[in-house]
């Protein structure tokens, strides 16, 4: 596997655009497979009779997303810190960031498994689902949670691949993970009739398989980067403190973000199973948009981190500018696509008439979403790469406060 050449602040505009695309395109392909899995989950479960099945998967998915997205600093923090070592051409430190991230991933994954009972109780209290939905949700969660160590290890590996700008390995690992998950989804749910439990088992098997592939790909990349494993550098307390500080800020930012999703889903449960299911369906638009546009955000992330590590201000400015231009253009394309094909996508995802009609009413928000949200995605990438995590944390806290204040007014109208 060839090493990605470093970006340069001296190359011409055309070459710099090619450089951005060399980073962004594999990430976009990688990211699109993630909500594609959500689309397949929704479509498969949507073929089961009754809205309670889709509602159960929606609630369980929110619980898992809150847990995992709150710990997504294992991906983000690893990318920023590794990218800066990549810019400084410090191969030993790149290895050390990978080791620290993997150790922390296993510890946190086992902690989630141990805390599954209180997490379920808290989720039931917060969301107050119907009697038809909750037993299905509980069954799904109790299976899925055992994949937590593998899921978090995949976060760490993905973040490290982004940091060393090995986008092909990231693509291979994620396509393998989500491709296997999709195949097993269809087989377990529609073929074997395992219901929502089949969705959970498909995810667990795929996550552990992807970890094995990820370690193999990382070993290949390390062979090209050089350096050696040094325990004294891995346990360097100053580096560990820096990692924990960055991760703490990203964790608090992620808690605020996921709190908004929990509040949103909780409000939907109180409006009935049809509203809950329609919200789950429309959130697939949101996830697809976010992951696709994050291709340029992640490219900016890797390049901004490299620029900081190399102390190259011109590279930093060019990375932000070029990724922003391409990100906004793609956001416009997504908005037009949702305007043209939105109702067809809704029909594909659900056969329940009430859920479809509810989704049609609110489809306009999905059309506007890409051009509004692209700015937050791009800035996320820049701030992560530069490890300006305190500013990210504070900005997200303010956003959550505004959302919480406006929600009662919005649901009352």
C-alpha positions in Angstrom: 0.0 0.0 0.0 1.5 3.3 -1.0 1.9 6.1 1.5 -0.3 9.1 0.9 2.0 12.0 0.0 2.0 15.0 2.3 0.0 18.0 1.3 2.0 21.1 0.3 1.2 24.7 0.6 3.3 25.4 -2.5 1.5 23.3 -5.1 -0.8 24.9 -7.7 -4.6 25.1 -7.3 -5.4 22.2 -9.6 -3.0 19.9 -7.8 -4.3 21.0 -4.4 -7.9 20.2 -5.5 -6.7 16.8 -6.6 -5.1 16.4 -3.2 -8.3 17.3 -1.5 -10.3 14.8 -3.6 -7.7 12.1 -3.0 -8.5 12.4 0.7 -12.3 13.2 0.5 -13.5 10.7 -2.0 -12.5 7.5 -0.1 -13.9 9.1 3.0 -17.2 9.9 1.3 -17.5 6.4 0.0 -16.6 5.1 3.5 -19.1 7.4 5.2 -22.0 6.7 2.8 -21.9 3.0 3.8 -22.7 3.9 7.4 -26.2 5.5 6.8 -26.7 3.0 4.0 -26.7 0.4 6.8 -29.3 2.4 8.6 -31.4 2.6 5.5 -31.3 -1.2 5.1 -32.1 -1.7 8.8 -35.1 0.6 8.4 -36.2 -1.0 5.1 -35.9 -4.6 6.5 -37.7 -3.9 9.7 -40.2 -1.8 7.8 -41.3 -5.0 6.1 -42.4 -6.4 9.5 -46.1 -5.9 10.4 -46.9 -2.9 12.6 -45.1 0.3 13.5 -43.9 -1.1 16.8 -41.0 -2.9 15.1 -39.6 0.2 13.5 -40.2 2.1 16.6 -38.3 -0.4 18.7 -35.3 -0.3 16.4 -35.5 3.5 16.4 -35.4 3.7 20.2 -32.7 1.0 20.5 -30.6 2.8 17.8 -30.9 6.1 19.7 -29.7 4.4 22.8 -26.7 2.8 21.0 -26.0 6.0 19.1 -26.0 8.0 22.3 -23.5 5.6 23.9 -21.2 5.3 20.9 -21.5 8.9 19.6 -20.7 10.1 23.1 -17.5 8.0 22.9 -16.7 9.1 19.4 -13.8 11.0 20.7 -12.0 7.7 20.2 -12.3 8.5 16.5 -12.1 12.3 16.5 -9.4 12.7 19.1 -7.2 10.0 17.6 -7.5 11.6 14.2 -6.5 15.1 15.3 -3.6 14.0 17.5 -2.3 11.4 14.9 -2.6 13.9 12.1 -0.4 16.4 13.9 2.2 13.7 14.5 1.9 12.8 10.8 2.6 16.5 9.9 5.7 16.4 12.2 6.8 13.1 10.6 7.0 11.4 14.1 6.4 7.7 13.3 7.0 6.5 16.9 4.3 8.9 18.1 1.9 7.8 15.4 2.2 4.3 16.8 1.8 5.5 20.3 -1.5 7.3 19.6 -2.9 4.1 18.1 -1.9 2.0 21.1 -3.3 4.5 23.6 -6.6 4.7 21.6 -7.0 0.9 21.4 -6.3 0.4 25.1 -8.9 3.1 26.0 -11.4 1.6 23.6 -11.3 -1.8 25.2 -11.6 -0.4 28.8 -14.6 1.8 27.8 -16.3 -1.0 25.8 -16.1 -3.4 28.8 -17.5 -0.6 31.0 -20.6 -0.3 28.7 -21.2 -4.0 28.9 -21.1 -3.9 32.7 -23.5 -0.9 32.8 -26.1 -2.3 30.5 -28.9 -2.7 33.2 -28.8 0.9 34.5 -28.5 2.2 30.9 -31.7 0.3 30.0 -33.6 1.6 33.0 -32.6 5.2 32.4 -33.5 4.9 28.7 -37.0 3.5 29.6 -37.5 6.4 32.1 -36.4 9.1 29.6 -38.2 7.9 26.5 -41.4 6.3 28.0 -42.1 4.0 25.0 -45.3 2.1 24.6 -45.8 -1.4 26.0 -45.7 -2.8 22.4 -42.3 -1.2 21.6 -40.3 -1.6 24.8 -39.9 -5.4 25.0 -38.5 -5.4 21.4 -36.2 -2.6 22.3 -34.9 -4.3 25.4 -34.2 -7.6 23.5 -32.3 -5.8 20.8 -30.2 -3.8 23.2 -29.2 -6.7 25.4 -27.8 -8.5 22.4 -26.2 -5.5 20.7 -24.3 -4.1 23.8 -21.9 -7.1 23.7 -20.4 -5.6 20.6 -19.3 -2.5 22.4 -15.6 -3.3 22.7 -15.4 -4.1 19.0 -17.4 -1.0 18.0 -15.0 1.3 20.0 -11.9 -0.4 18.6 -13.3 0.3 15.1 -13.6 3.9 16.1 -10.0 4.1 17.2 -8.7 2.3 14.1 -10.8 4.5 11.8 -9.5 7.7 13.5 -5.9 6.5 13.2 -6.3 5.7 9.5 -7.7 9.2 8.9 -4.8 10.8 10.9 -2.1 9.1 8.8 -4.2 9.8 5.7 -4.6 6.1 4.8 -8.1 6.6 3.4 -8.0 3.4 1.5 -7.7 1.3 4.6 -10.5 3.2 6.2 -12.6 2.6 3.2 -11.8 -1.2 3.1 -12.6 -1.6 6.8 -15.9 0.3 6.8 -17.2 -1.2 3.5 -16.4 -4.7 4.9 -18.1 -3.9 8.2 -21.2 -2.4 6.7 -21.4 -4.8 3.7 -21.3 -7.8 6.0 -23.9 -6.2 8.3 -26.3 -5.5 5.4 -26.0 -9.1 4.1 -26.5 -10.6 7.6 -29.4 -8.2 8.2 -31.4 -9.4 5.2 -30.5 -13.1 6.0 -31.3 -13.0 9.7 -34.5 -10.9 9.6 -36.1 -11.8 6.3 -34.5 -15.2 5.7 -34.4 -16.7 9.1 -37.3 -14.7 10.7 -35.3 -13.5 13.7 -37.0 -10.1 13.8 -35.3 -7.2 15.5 -32.9 -9.6 17.3 -31.5 -10.5 13.9 -30.5 -6.9 13.3 -28.6 -6.9 16.6 -26.8 -10.2 15.9 -25.8 -9.0 12.4 -24.2 -5.9 13.9 -22.2 -7.8 16.5 -20.7 -10.4 14.1 -19.8 -7.6 11.6 -18.1 -5.5 14.3 -15.8 -8.1 15.6 -14.9 -9.3 12.1 -14.0 -5.7 11.1 -11.7 -5.3 14.1 -9.6 -8.2 12.8 -9.4 -6.7 9.4 -8.6 -3.3 10.8 -5.6 -4.6 12.8 -4.3 -6.3 9.7 -4.6 -3.1 7.6 -3.0 -1.1 10.4 0.0 -3.5 10.6 0.5 -3.0 6.8 0.4 0.7 7.1 2.8 0.7 10.0 5.3 -1.2 7.9 5.3 1.8 5.4 5.4 4.5 8.1 8.4 3.0 9.9 9.2 3.7 13.5 8.9 1.2 16.4 6.8 0.5 19.4 8.2 2.2 22.5 6.5 1.6 25.8 8.1 4.6 27.4 6.4 6.8 24.7 3.1 5.1 24.9 2.9 5.7 28.7 4.3 9.2 28.5 2.1 11.0 31.1 2.2 14.4 29.3 0.8 12.8 26.1 -1.8 10.8 28.0 -2.9 14.0 29.7 -3.2 15.8 26.4 -5.2 12.9 24.9 -7.5 12.8 28.0 -8.0 16.6 27.8 -8.9 16.5 24.1 -11.2 13.5 24.6 -12.9 15.2 27.6 -13.8 18.2 25.5 -15.0 16.1 22.6 -17.0 13.9 25.0 -18.8 16.9 26.5 -19.5 18.2 23.0 -20.8 14.8 22.0 -23.0 14.5 25.1 -24.7 17.8 24.2 -25.2 16.7 20.6 -26.7 13.3 21.6 -28.8 15.0 24.3 -30.5 16.9 21.5 -31.3 13.6 19.6 -32.6 12.0 22.8 -34.8 15.0 23.6 -36.1 14.9 20.0 -36.8 11.1 20.1 -38.4 11.4 23.5 -40.8 14.1 22.2 -41.7 11.8 19.3 -42.5 8.9 21.6 -45.0 11.1 23.4 -46.8 11.9 20.1 -47.4 8.2 19.3 -45.8 5.3 17.5 -46.5 6.7 14.0 -44.7 9.9 14.7 -41.9 8.0 16.3 -41.5 5.8 13.2 -41.8 8.8 10.8 -39.1 10.6 12.7 -36.9 7.5 12.6 -37.4 7.4 8.8 -36.6 11.1 8.3 -33.5 10.8 10.4 -32.1 8.5 7.8 -32.0 11.6 5.5 -30.1 13.4 8.2 -27.6 10.7 8.7 -27.0 10.2 5.0 -26.4 13.9 4.5 -24.1 14.2 7.4 -21.9 11.2 6.5 -21.7 12.2 2.8 -20.8 15.8 3.5 -18.4 14.8 6.2 -16.1 13.6 3.4 -14.8 17.1 3.0 -14.9 17.8 6.7 -12.7 14.7 7.3 -10.4 15.8 4.6 -10.1 19.2 6.2 -9.6 17.4 9.5 -6.6 15.4 8.3 -5.1 18.3 6.4 -5.6 20.8 9.2 -4.0 18.5 11.7 -1.1 17.9 9.3 -0.7 21.7 8.9 -0.6 22.2 12.6 1.9 19.5 13.1 4.1 20.9 10.3 3.5 24.6 11.5 2.3 25.5 7.9 -0.2 28.3 8.1 -0.7 28.6 4.4 -1.6 24.9 4.1 -4.1 25.3 6.9 -5.8 28.2 5.1 -5.9 26.5 1.7 -7.3 23.3 3.3 -10.1 25.2 4.9 -11.0 27.2 1.8 -10.9 24.4 -0.8 -12.8 21.9 1.4 -15.5 24.5 2.1 -16.1 25.3 -1.6 -16.5 21.6 -2.5 -18.6 20.9 0.6 -21.1 23.7 -0.2 -21.4 22.6 -3.8 -22.2 19.0 -2.7 -24.7 20.3 -0.2 -26.7 22.0 -3.0 -26.7 18.8 -5.0 -28.1 16.8 -2.0 -30.9 19.4 -1.5 -31.9 19.2 -5.1 -31.9 15.4 -4.9 -34.1 15.3 -1.9 -36.5 17.8 -3.6 -36.7 15.5 -6.6 -36.7 12.1 -5.0 -37.7 12.5 -1.4 -41.1 11.0 -1.6 -39.7 8.0 -3.5 -37.1 7.4 -0.7 -39.9 7.6 1.9 -41.9 5.0 0.1 -38.9 2.7 -0.2 -38.2 2.9 3.5 -41.7 2.1 4.8 -44.9 0.4 3.7 -47.0 1.7 6.6 -49.4 4.3 5.2 -49.7 6.4 8.3 -45.9 6.6 8.6 -45.5 7.6 5.0 -48.1 10.4 5.2 -46.5 11.8 8.4 -43.0 11.8 6.7 -44.4 13.6 3.6 -45.5 16.6 5.7 -42.1 17.2 7.1 -40.0 16.3 4.1 -39.4 20.0 3.4 -37.0 20.2 6.4 -34.9 17.4 4.9 -34.6 19.4 1.6 -33.3 22.5 3.4 -31.0 20.5 5.7 -27.9 20.0 3.6 -27.3 23.7 2.8 -27.9 24.7 6.4 -25.9 22.0 8.1 -22.8 21.8 5.8 -21.1 24.6 7.7 -21.2 22.8 11.0 -19.8 19.7 9.5 -16.9 21.6 7.9 -16.0 23.5 11.0 -16.2 20.4 13.0 -13.5 18.9 10.8 -11.2 21.9 11.1 -11.5 22.2 14.8 -10.9 18.5 15.4 -7.8 18.5 13.2 -6.4 21.6 15.0 -7.5 20.1 18.4 -9.4 23.3 19.2 -11.7 21.1 21.3 -12.6 23.6 24.0 -14.2 25.9 21.5 -16.1 23.0 20.0 -17.4 22.0 23.4 -18.6 25.5 24.3 -20.3 26.1 20.9 -22.2 22.8 21.2 -23.4 23.6 24.7 -24.8 26.9 23.5 -26.6 25.2 20.5 -28.2 22.6 22.9 -29.5 25.4 25.1 -31.1 27.2 22.2 -32.7 23.9 21.0 -34.1 23.1 24.4 -35.6 26.6 24.7 -37.3 26.4 21.3 -38.5 22.8 21.4 -41.6 23.4 23.6 -42.7 26.2 21.3 -42.1 24.1 18.2 -44.1 21.1 19.4 -47.0 23.2 20.6 -47.6 24.7 17.1 
